[in-house]
Amino acid sequence: MGDLEIRAAVADDVPAIVAMLADDPLGAQRESPDDLSPYLTALQRLTDDPNQHLVVAVRDGRVVGTLQLTIIPGLSRRGTVRSIIEAVRIHAEERGSGLGTQLIEWAIETSRSEGCQLVQLTSDTSRVDAHRFYERLGFTASHVGFKLQL
């Protein structure tokens, strides 16, 4: 395998990112790879916000992974800054290669450099393999999450 680069996502990466988001049973129901315009609009909003880091992992010129890291300043926990890891996806051909670990380690180190004292993430209850993966990396299932569709 070639060298890995983790860098900020750009517009040319959006088709590959959306394809990875759609490449599982949950994503297949909620993503629309045939219409990239809302994704390009979202990328611009993310790029304009210094607390948002949408990154891609690139190997041999090909996007093979992605995640979004959000930095959240707060008052609770004595003014703790925290980060949230979202939308972690690894290309099907790269799963099991250690790439997911490299991306999460990048997110943790970036969180440290941004002054975060806490890194959190959520994972759909159906993603049992992902839960084991996050637990191996030291995350603990400590909260129950709730969502309200608007």
RAVENWO-V977302 format. One record per helix or strand of 3 or more residues. SS is the DSSP state (~ for helix, > for strand). FROM is the first residue (numbers start at 1). LEN is the number of residues. If there is no record, write none. Layout:
SS FROM LEN
SS FROM LEN
This chain:
> 4 5
~ 11 12
~ 25 6
~ 37 12
> 52 8
> 62 11
~ 76 4
> 82 9
~ 92 3
~ 99 15
> 118 4
~ 128 9
